[in-house]
Amino acid sequence: MKIDILEQRFLKHLARHEGLAWSAVRARLDANPGKLRVLEEMEHTGGEPDVVGVVPASGELVFCDCSPESPAGRRSLCFDRAALDGRKENKPSGSALEVAQAMGVSLLTEAEYRHLQTLGEFDRKTSSWVQTPADIRKQGGALFCDRRYGHVFLYHNGAESYYAARGFRGIVRV
């Protein structure tokens, strides 16, 4: 990935990471080339990754997909492998959890999704799968979020469902 893309985005959206200098971000990226490849895949699938926080205890930088809508290259996926296997017909091309794992990212938690929404307005026309508690998943459901009417909503759907306007946002620590 051209690190220049990350730098330009970082500088364009300074409010997402107040008090953090690009030199510190660049040093972390240079020290973690494997994570740079993860960020490259996030970029390649339309995620527009950017720094959205720092883990105080470790100093790790938290990168998240900051594309205005759910990344275009990660839509039309059911929630997980069990949901994919459970579909009898019209199967999607894959599942959000499997694609995330292959990329080296995690789906956002509801709290992480809500934090992202404090940094801008995302998913005003799309929605994004989020991590789902085991008890909900055991009953066949999965959770997703979006932003409508100036508010962030958490919803549920069958885990096997998939829609052209639903994808997932990834998060990774560097």
N, CA, C and O of each residue as an XYZ file, in Angstrom:
696
protein
N       0.848     -1.185      0.000
C       0.000      0.000      0.000
C       0.885      1.237      0.000
O       1.926      1.287      0.655
N       0.456      2.189     -0.722
C       1.175      3.452     -0.671
C       0.835      4.117      0.656
O      -0.311      4.479      0.922
N       1.835      4.259      1.454
C       1.624      4.846      2.783
C       1.171      6.303      2.662
O       0.627      6.876      3.606
N       1.404      6.889      1.487
C       0.975      8.273      1.249
C      -0.540      8.420      1.361
O      -1.038      9.452      1.811
N      -1.274      7.378      0.947
C      -2.741      7.420      1.033
C      -3.167      7.535      2.491
O      -4.037      8.337      2.831
N      -2.547      6.729      3.350
C      -2.873      6.798      4.783
C      -2.508      8.156      5.358
O      -3.265      8.729      6.142
N      -1.354      8.670      4.971
C      -0.917      9.972      5.484
C      -1.879     11.076      5.050
O      -2.263     11.919      5.861
N      -2.265     11.074      3.784
C      -3.198     12.103      3.295
C      -4.522     12.038      4.038
O      -5.074     13.069      4.423
N      -5.033     10.825      4.242
C      -6.300     10.674      4.962
C      -6.145     11.122      6.413
O      -7.017     11.801      6.954
N      -5.034     10.740      7.039
C      -4.755     11.123      8.417
C      -4.767     12.647      8.550
O      -5.391     13.191      9.461
N      -4.081     13.324      7.646
C      -3.976     14.786      7.705
C      -5.291     15.475      7.359
O      -5.582     16.555      7.873
N      -6.084     14.857      6.490
C      -7.373     15.432      6.105
C      -8.398     15.351      7.237
O      -9.297     16.187      7.326
N      -8.262     14.350      8.097
C      -9.256     14.099      9.153
C      -8.606     14.143     10.537
O      -8.720     13.187     11.304
N      -7.941     15.221     10.853
C      -7.218     15.338     12.132
C      -8.137     15.212     13.345
O      -7.683     14.796     14.411
N      -9.403     15.555     13.213
C     -10.323     15.475     14.348
C     -10.548     14.035     14.804
O     -10.971     13.807     15.937
N     -10.270     13.064     13.939
C     -10.435     11.655     14.318
C      -9.356     11.190     15.289
O      -9.522     10.179     15.972
N      -8.248     11.930     15.350
C      -7.112     11.495     16.168
C      -6.363     12.688     16.734
O      -5.156     12.830     16.537
N      -7.089     13.541     17.438
C      -6.507     14.750     18.018
C      -5.317     14.423     18.906
O      -5.346     13.472     19.687
N      -4.276     15.226     18.774
C      -3.095     15.068     19.616
C      -2.111     14.021     19.138
O      -1.077     13.821     19.774
N      -2.399     13.351     18.045
C      -1.528     12.311     17.521
C      -0.803     12.847     16.290
O      -1.427     13.419     15.396
N       0.501     12.663     16.249
C       1.304     13.139     15.125
C       1.489     12.028     14.095
O       1.594     10.853     14.446
N       1.527     12.414     12.822
C       1.747     11.432     11.762
C       3.063     10.697     11.964
O       3.148      9.510     11.650
N       4.080     11.355     12.471
C       5.381     10.697     12.670
C       5.248      9.490     13.599
O       5.925      8.482     13.393
N       4.398      9.571     14.606
C       4.176      8.445     15.520
C       3.448      7.302     14.806
O       3.751      6.128     15.022
N       2.493      7.659     13.960
C       1.762      6.660     13.189
C       2.719      5.971     12.225
O       2.727      4.745     12.116
N       3.516      6.758     11.535
C       4.464      6.206     10.557
C       5.454      5.255     11.233
O       5.787      4.209     10.677
N       5.919      5.610     12.414
C       6.866      4.754     13.138
C       6.215      3.411     13.483
O       6.855      2.368     13.347
N       4.952      3.421     13.928
C       4.251      2.168     14.243
C       4.061      1.310     12.994
O       4.224      0.091     13.038
N       3.718      1.952     11.892
C       3.522      1.220     10.645
C       4.835      0.618     10.140
O       4.867     -0.525      9.683
N       5.912      1.395     10.226
C       7.222      0.898      9.786
C       7.667     -0.296     10.619
O       8.341     -1.195     10.116
N       7.288     -0.301     11.897
C       7.676     -1.391     12.803
C       6.766     -2.619     12.664
O       7.075     -3.680     13.207
N       5.650     -2.482     11.941
C       4.670     -3.569     11.808
C       4.251     -3.749     10.348
O       3.108     -3.452     10.000
N       5.146     -4.226      9.494
C       4.800     -4.346      8.068
C       3.629     -5.293      7.799
O       2.910     -5.110      6.817
N       3.426     -6.287      8.638
C       2.286     -7.185      8.459
C       0.969     -6.446      8.609
O       0.006     -6.739      7.902
N       0.921     -5.500      9.516
C      -0.299     -4.713      9.730
C      -0.526     -3.766      8.558
O      -1.667     -3.448      8.221
N       0.558     -3.319      7.943
C       0.416     -2.467      6.766
C      -0.275     -3.245      5.647
O      -1.066     -2.676      4.895
N       0.018     -4.535      5.535
C      -0.664     -5.371      4.541
C      -2.160     -5.506      4.872
O      -2.995     -5.551      3.968
N      -2.489     -5.570      6.147
C      -3.903     -5.617      6.547
C      -4.591     -4.318      6.135
O      -5.696     -4.341      5.591
N      -3.947     -3.203      6.390
C      -4.507     -1.902      6.017
C      -4.654     -1.796      4.497
O      -5.603     -1.191      3.999
N      -3.717     -2.382      3.774
C      -3.800     -2.403      2.314
C      -5.053     -3.150      1.858
O      -5.738     -2.699      0.940
N      -5.358     -4.278      2.483
C      -6.556     -5.035      2.128
C      -7.814     -4.255      2.504
O      -8.807     -4.290      1.778
N      -7.775     -3.557      3.630
C      -8.912     -2.711      4.008
C      -9.139     -1.649      2.932
O     -10.275     -1.386      2.537
N      -8.056     -1.047      2.467
C      -8.139     -0.020      1.421
C      -8.643     -0.629      0.115
O      -9.522     -0.071     -0.541
N      -8.086     -1.762     -0.251
C      -8.432     -2.432     -1.513
C      -9.921     -2.765     -1.595
O     -10.496     -2.732     -2.683
N     -10.547     -3.079     -0.479
C     -11.973     -3.432     -0.466
C     -12.875     -2.232     -0.182
O     -14.074     -2.392      0.047
N     -12.297     -1.032     -0.197
C     -13.096      0.183     -0.089
C     -13.275      0.744      1.300
O     -14.145      1.589      1.510
N     -12.476      0.300      2.260
C     -12.688      0.703      3.645
C     -12.177      2.070      4.057
O     -12.657      2.634      5.040
N     -11.209      2.618      3.324
C     -10.619      3.909      3.698
C     -10.177      3.939      5.160
O     -10.663      4.768      5.929
N      -9.263      3.048      5.557
C      -8.858      2.978      6.966
C      -8.173      4.254      7.450
O      -7.446      4.917      6.710
N      -8.428      4.571      8.715
C      -7.808      5.728      9.362
C      -7.687      5.428     10.854
O      -8.353      4.535     11.378
N      -6.839      6.177     11.516
C      -6.650      6.044     12.956
C      -7.863      6.650     13.662
O      -8.255      7.784     13.388
N      -8.452      5.870     14.579
C      -9.616      6.364     15.324
C      -9.391      6.326     16.829
O     -10.293      6.646     17.604
N      -8.178      5.932     17.247
C      -7.899      5.901     18.679
C      -6.547      5.297     18.979
O      -5.851      4.790     18.099
N      -6.196      5.368     20.253
C      -4.952      4.794     20.765
C      -5.305      4.003     22.019
O      -6.046      4.482     22.878
N      -4.769      2.789     22.120
C      -4.978      1.978     23.317
C      -4.015      2.504     24.379
O      -2.802      2.375     24.211
N      -4.514      3.094     25.465
C      -3.637      3.731     26.449
C      -2.575      2.797     27.042
O      -1.419      3.192     27.190
N      -2.951      1.589     27.375
C      -2.027      0.680     28.059
C      -0.864      0.244     27.177
O       0.253      0.066     27.663
N      -1.123      0.070     25.879
C      -0.087     -0.471     24.988
C       0.460      0.549     24.003
O       1.529      0.337     23.431
N      -0.247      1.644     23.796
C       0.158      2.612     22.785
C      -0.224      2.189     21.375
O       0.100      2.881     20.410
N      -0.916      1.046     21.245
C      -1.326      0.594     19.920
C      -2.282      1.606     19.298
O      -3.113      2.209     19.977
N      -2.137      1.771     17.988
C      -3.039      2.623     17.235
C      -4.211      1.777     16.766
O      -4.031      0.630     16.358
N      -5.392      2.332     16.821
C      -6.598      1.636     16.388
C      -7.001      2.226     15.032
O      -7.331      3.406     14.917
N      -6.963      1.369     14.018
C      -7.402      1.745     12.675
C      -8.773      1.134     12.437
O      -9.051      0.012     12.860
N      -9.624      1.889     11.756
C     -10.975      1.422     11.451
C     -11.337      1.882     10.047
O     -10.809      2.880      9.555
N     -12.241      1.148      9.405
C     -12.763      1.582      8.114
C     -13.559      2.864      8.319
O     -14.495      2.905      9.117
N     -13.182      3.895      7.600
C     -13.856      5.190      7.725
C     -14.516      5.621      6.420
O     -14.777      6.808      6.227
N     -14.789      4.681      5.528
C     -15.502      5.010      4.294
C     -16.895      5.511      4.675
O     -17.469      5.044      5.659
N     -17.442      6.453      3.911
C     -18.768      6.982      4.265
C     -19.830      5.892      4.390
O     -20.686      5.958      5.272
N     -19.776      4.894      3.513
C     -20.726      3.786      3.560
C     -19.959      2.498      3.817
O     -18.737      2.459      3.673
N     -20.664      1.459      4.193
C     -20.037      0.166      4.442
C     -19.183     -0.199      3.224
O     -19.657     -0.061      2.096
N     -17.949     -0.656      3.411
C     -17.038     -0.878      2.285
C     -17.658     -1.711      1.161
O     -18.149     -2.816      1.389
N     -17.626     -1.170     -0.037
C     -18.283     -1.779     -1.193
C     -17.761     -3.180     -1.497
O     -18.521     -4.032     -1.959
N     -16.491     -3.428     -1.249
C     -15.908     -4.728     -1.531
C     -16.195     -5.782     -0.482
O     -15.685     -6.899     -0.562
N     -17.021     -5.426      0.517
C     -17.342     -6.366      1.599
C     -18.829     -6.392      1.893
O     -19.233     -6.515      3.050
N     -19.631     -6.280      0.878
C     -21.088     -6.316      1.051
C     -21.656     -7.622      0.524
O     -20.943     -8.442     -0.054
N     -22.937     -7.797      0.732
C     -23.672     -8.995      0.277
C     -23.101    -10.268      0.880
O     -22.963    -11.284      0.198
N     -22.770    -10.204      2.164
C     -22.246    -11.352      2.903
C     -23.191    -11.681      4.049
O     -23.710    -10.780      4.706
N     -23.415    -12.969      4.290
C     -24.159    -13.332      5.496
C     -23.195    -13.191      6.683
O     -22.043    -12.796      6.500
N     -23.650    -13.505      7.870
C     -22.854    -13.201      9.056
C     -21.649    -14.126      9.250
O     -20.524    -13.646      9.390
N     -21.871    -15.453      9.259
C     -20.765    -16.374      9.550
C     -20.906    -17.666      8.749
O     -21.857    -17.819      7.982
N     -19.975    -18.590      8.920
C     -19.960    -19.850      8.176
C     -21.212    -20.675      8.440
O     -21.780    -21.248      7.510
N     -21.648    -20.745      9.688
C     -22.852    -21.522      9.996
C     -24.054    -20.979      9.227
O     -24.877    -21.751      8.734
N     -24.157    -19.665      9.124
C     -25.256    -19.055      8.373
C     -25.120    -19.366      6.883
O     -26.113    -19.661      6.217
N     -23.916    -19.301      6.368
C     -23.672    -19.604      4.958
C     -24.025    -21.063      4.657
O     -24.688    -21.358      3.663
N     -23.580    -21.956      5.515
C     -23.880    -23.386      5.315
C     -25.371    -23.676      5.449
O     -25.885    -24.615      4.840
N     -26.059    -22.871      6.244
C     -27.480    -23.085      6.477
C     -28.380    -22.633      5.340
O     -29.546    -23.024      5.283
N     -27.865    -21.826      4.448
C     -28.680    -21.372      3.313
C     -28.826    -22.502      2.307
O     -27.842    -23.132      1.918
N     -30.019    -22.746      1.903
C     -30.282    -23.825      0.945
C     -30.115    -23.346     -0.495
O     -29.659    -24.103     -1.352
N     -30.481    -22.101     -0.763
C     -30.381    -21.567     -2.123
C     -30.027    -20.089     -2.057
O     -30.104    -19.466     -0.998
N     -29.641    -19.541     -3.192
C     -29.246    -18.134     -3.294
C     -28.190    -17.768     -2.261
O     -28.299    -16.755     -1.569
N     -27.169    -18.610     -2.170
C     -26.106    -18.353     -1.193
C     -25.285    -17.135     -1.600
O     -25.021    -16.927     -2.784
N     -24.881    -16.332     -0.619
C     -23.963    -15.232     -0.920
C     -22.570    -15.788     -1.197
O     -22.331    -16.987     -1.054
N     -21.675    -14.925     -1.587
C     -20.313    -15.366     -1.925
C     -19.487    -15.737     -0.694
O     -18.440    -16.371     -0.827
N     -19.934    -15.357      0.487
C     -19.177    -15.667      1.693
C     -19.839    -15.096      2.921
O     -20.997    -14.681      2.898
N     -19.063    -15.086      4.008
C     -19.580    -14.556      5.273
C     -18.669    -13.457      5.808
O     -17.460    -13.457      5.572
N     -19.267    -12.539      6.520
C     -18.523    -11.399      7.060
C     -17.402    -11.850      7.996
O     -16.280    -11.355      7.894
N     -17.691    -12.782      8.907
C     -16.661    -13.212      9.857
C     -15.488    -13.887      9.163
O     -14.338    -13.683      9.552
N     -15.763    -14.687      8.145
C     -14.675    -15.363      7.432
C     -13.833    -14.382      6.622
O     -12.607    -14.488      6.601
N     -14.475    -13.440      5.962
C     -13.736    -12.442      5.194
C     -12.891    -11.592      6.146
O     -11.730    -11.306      5.856
N     -13.466    -11.193      7.270
C     -12.718    -10.399      8.253
C     -11.495    -11.162      8.741
O     -10.399    -10.607      8.812
N     -11.683    -12.421      9.075
C     -10.559    -13.232      9.563
C      -9.475    -13.351      8.498
O      -8.291    -13.224      8.809
N      -9.857    -13.588      7.268
C      -8.888    -13.704      6.180
C      -8.117    -12.397      5.977
O      -6.943    -12.412      5.609
N      -8.780    -11.281      6.216
C      -8.136     -9.975      6.075
C      -7.232     -9.643      7.253
O      -6.307     -8.842      7.115
N      -7.486    -10.248      8.410
C      -6.736     -9.915      9.613
C      -7.363     -8.811     10.435
O      -6.677     -8.141     11.207
N      -8.681     -8.615     10.273
C      -9.398     -7.588     11.036
C     -10.493     -8.253     11.858
O     -10.781     -9.438     11.690
N     -11.096     -7.479     12.742
C     -12.261     -7.913     13.511
C     -13.440     -7.041     13.120
O     -13.267     -5.888     12.726
N     -14.644     -7.597     13.232
C     -15.828     -6.762     13.110
C     -15.875     -5.848     14.318
O     -15.392     -6.209     15.391
N     -16.447     -4.679     14.155
C     -16.570     -3.757     15.265
C     -17.575     -4.281     16.282
O     -18.540     -4.960     15.930
N     -17.338     -3.961     17.530
C     -18.351     -4.179     18.552
C     -19.362     -3.040     18.426
O     -19.112     -2.060     17.723
N     -20.485     -3.165     19.093
C     -21.449     -2.061     19.095
C     -20.802     -0.796     19.656
O     -21.008      0.292     19.118
N     -20.024     -0.927     20.728
C     -19.371      0.247     21.337
C     -18.381      0.888     20.367
O     -18.318      2.113     20.261
N     -17.611      0.064     19.659
C     -16.657      0.613     18.684
C     -17.392      1.305     17.541
O     -16.954      2.348     17.055
N     -18.501      0.726     17.118
C     -19.303      1.329     16.056
C     -19.846      2.688     16.518
O     -19.793      3.672     15.779
N     -20.354      2.727     17.716
C     -20.888      3.996     18.241
C     -19.779      5.035     18.400
O     -20.007      6.221     18.163
N     -18.582      4.601     18.799
C     -17.447      5.532     18.876
C     -17.122      6.090     17.492
O     -16.914      7.293     17.333
N     -17.079      5.213     16.497
C     -16.805      5.670     15.128
C     -17.798      6.750     14.723
O     -17.425      7.730     14.077
N     -19.047      6.578     15.095
C     -20.084      7.541     14.715
C     -19.912      8.899     15.404
O     -20.515      9.885     14.980
N     -19.103      8.958     16.455
C     -18.810     10.268     17.072
C     -17.773     11.033     16.253
O     -17.578     12.231     16.460
N     -17.112     10.349     15.328
C     -16.053     10.956     14.512
C     -16.548     11.393     13.139
O     -15.788     11.977     12.367
N     -17.788     11.122     12.834
C     -18.374     11.467     11.540
C     -19.706     10.766     11.394
O     -20.184     10.117     12.325
N     -20.302     10.899     10.221
C     -21.565     10.232      9.937
C     -21.300      9.138      8.919
O     -20.945      9.418      7.774
N     -21.472      7.891      9.337
C     -21.176      6.725      8.517
C     -22.425      5.869      8.361
O     -23.312      5.881      9.215
N     -22.484      5.132      7.270
C     -23.596      4.207      6.998
C     -24.948      4.904      6.993
O     -25.893      4.453      7.640
N     -25.029      6.000      6.263
C     -26.311      6.693      6.142
C     -27.207      6.051      5.085
O     -28.414      6.293      5.056
N     -26.608      5.228      4.212
C     -27.383      4.527      3.182
C     -27.166      3.018      3.240
O     -27.896      2.262      2.599
N     -26.185      2.584      3.991
C     -25.847      1.165      4.106
C     -25.922      0.761      5.570
O     -26.269      1.571      6.429
N     -25.595     -0.487      5.847
C     -25.513     -0.957      7.226
C     -24.307     -1.878      7.337
O     -23.777     -2.345      6.329
N     -23.876     -2.137      8.568
C     -22.680     -2.947      8.793
C     -22.934     -3.969      9.900
O     -23.416     -3.626     10.980
N     -22.600     -5.240      9.610
C     -22.639     -6.284     10.640
C     -21.696     -5.879     11.762
O     -20.649     -5.285     11.504
N     -22.050     -6.189     13.001
C     -21.177     -5.965     14.155
C     -21.094     -7.275     14.946
O     -21.884     -8.196     14.738
N     -20.127     -7.333     15.851
C     -19.983     -8.530     16.675
C     -21.306     -8.813     17.398
O     -22.002     -7.900     17.843
N     -21.621    -10.082     17.496
C     -22.906    -10.513     18.036
C     -22.702    -11.421     19.238
O     -21.919    -12.368     19.155
N     -23.380    -11.165     20.354
C     -23.269    -12.044     21.519
C     -23.660    -13.483     21.175
O     -24.551    -13.718     20.359
N     -22.985    -14.429     21.806
C     -23.199    -15.853     21.531
C     -24.651    -16.274     21.735
O     -25.163    -17.098     20.978
N     -25.319    -15.724     22.746
C     -26.702    -16.149     22.993
C     -27.635    -15.723     21.862
O     -28.592    -16.436     21.560
N     -27.384    -14.603     21.246
C     -28.189    -14.173     20.097
C     -27.860    -15.050     18.887
O     -28.746    -15.490     18.154
N     -26.565    -15.287     18.703
C     -26.146    -16.100     17.547
C     -26.683    -17.528     17.639
O     -27.068    -18.114     16.627
N     -26.711    -18.089     18.856
C     -27.225    -19.452     19.041
C     -28.688    -19.569     18.634
O     -29.158    -20.651     18.284
N     -29.395    -18.465     18.680
C     -30.812    -18.464     18.309
C     -31.016    -18.125     16.824
O     -32.145    -17.977     16.355
N     -29.906    -18.008     16.105
C     -29.995    -17.756     14.661
C     -29.881    -16.312     14.244
O     -29.938    -16.003     13.054
N     -29.720    -15.415     15.211
C     -29.670    -13.994     14.879
C     -28.263    -13.439     14.790
O     -27.293    -14.092     15.173
N     -28.172    -12.245     14.287
C     -26.921    -11.484     14.241
C     -27.289    -10.003     14.271
O     -28.413     -9.625     13.941
N     -26.334     -9.173     14.669
C     -26.575     -7.742     14.848
C     -25.909     -6.919     13.757
O     -24.863     -7.292     13.226
N     -26.534     -5.794     13.434
C     -25.935     -4.829     12.523
C     -26.343     -3.432     12.958
O     -27.305     -3.251     13.704
N     -25.597     -2.453     12.480
C     -25.852     -1.058     12.844
C     -25.884     -0.190     11.591
O     -25.364     -0.560     10.538
N     -26.507      0.970     11.736
C     -26.452      2.007     10.711
C     -26.804      3.342     11.344
O     -27.088      3.420     12.539
N     -26.783      4.381     10.539
C     -27.136      5.721     11.002
C     -28.294      6.221     10.147
O     -28.179      6.319      8.926
N     -29.389      6.531     10.789
C     -30.556      7.076     10.103
C     -31.162      8.164     10.986
O     -31.126      8.078     12.213
N     -31.713      9.179     10.346
C     -32.423     10.244     11.067
C     -31.556     10.902     12.144
O     -32.065     11.364     13.165
N     -30.235     10.939     11.900
C     -29.340     11.563     12.863
C     -29.046     10.712     14.087
O     -28.475     11.213     15.056
N     -29.423      9.431     14.069
C     -29.211      8.532     15.202
C     -28.547      7.238     14.742
O     -28.690      6.826     13.591
N     -27.824      6.609     15.654
C     -27.203      5.318     15.386
C     -28.131      4.239     15.928
O     -28.556      4.287     17.082
N     -28.437      3.263     15.071
C     -29.341      2.195     15.448
C     -28.628      0.855     15.451
O     -27.751      0.600     14.626
N     -29.017      0.002     16.392
C     -28.588     -1.382     16.458
C     -29.814     -2.229     16.150
O     -30.869     -2.057     16.759
N     -29.665     -3.145     15.196
C     -30.776     -3.995     14.791
C     -30.360     -5.452     14.855
O     -29.204     -5.776     15.128
N     -31.329     -6.327     14.597
C     -31.055     -7.757     14.487
C     -31.648     -8.260     13.179
O     -32.567     -7.663     12.620
N     -31.106     -9.357     12.714
C     -31.601    -10.013     11.511
C     -31.168    -11.469     11.605
O     -30.316    -11.815     12.423
N     -31.738    -12.302     10.791
C     -31.245    -13.671     10.716
C     -29.813    -13.646     10.201
O     -29.510    -12.912      9.260
N     -28.939    -14.427     10.795
C     -27.524    -14.422     10.413
C     -27.316    -14.843      8.972
O     -26.298    -14.503      8.369
N     -28.269    -15.582      8.408
C     -28.124    -16.050      7.037
C     -28.517    -14.992      6.012
O     -28.290    -15.174      4.816
N     -29.105    -13.884      6.471
C     -29.525    -12.839      5.542
C     -28.317    -12.108      4.958
O     -27.247    -12.048      5.564
N     -28.519    -11.569      3.794
C     -27.491    -10.719      3.188
C     -28.171     -9.753      2.242
O     -29.195    -10.065      1.634
N     -27.582     -8.576      2.129
C     -28.170     -7.510      1.324
C     -27.047     -6.753      0.619
O     -25.923     -6.672      1.114
N     -27.376     -6.207     -0.536
C     -26.392     -5.444     -1.305
C     -25.904     -4.221     -0.537
O     -24.801     -3.734     -0.786
N     -26.702     -3.725      0.382
C     -26.325     -2.531      1.137
C     -25.815     -2.854      2.535
O     -25.655     -1.945      3.349
N     -25.552     -4.142      2.841
C     -25.008     -4.487      4.157
C     -23.664     -5.163      3.989
O     -23.522     -6.143      3.258
N     -22.685     -4.617      4.681
C     -21.337     -5.201      4.691
C     -20.820     -5.248      6.097
O     -21.564     -5.517      7.041
N     -19.532     -4.983      6.238
C     -18.971     -4.881      7.573
C     -17.784     -3.934      7.550
O     -17.108     -3.776      6.534
N     -17.552     -3.316      8.682
C     -16.386     -2.465      8.888
C     -15.399     -3.246      9.734
O     -15.777     -3.948     10.672
N     -14.125     -3.113      9.387
C     -13.085     -3.799     10.133
C     -12.332     -2.869     11.059
O     -12.311     -1.652     10.876
N     -11.713     -3.475     12.061
C     -10.893     -2.736     13.007
C      -9.632     -3.557     13.265
O      -9.687     -4.783     13.361
N      -8.503     -2.872     13.378
C      -7.232     -3.547     13.613
C      -6.345     -2.635     14.475
O      -6.377     -1.410     14.357
N      -5.563     -3.269     15.332
C      -4.640     -2.518     16.199
C      -3.217     -2.693     15.680
O      -2.795     -3.799     15.342
N      -2.495     -1.594     15.624
C      -1.113     -1.605     15.121
C      -0.186     -1.108     16.216
O       1.026     -1.035     16.012
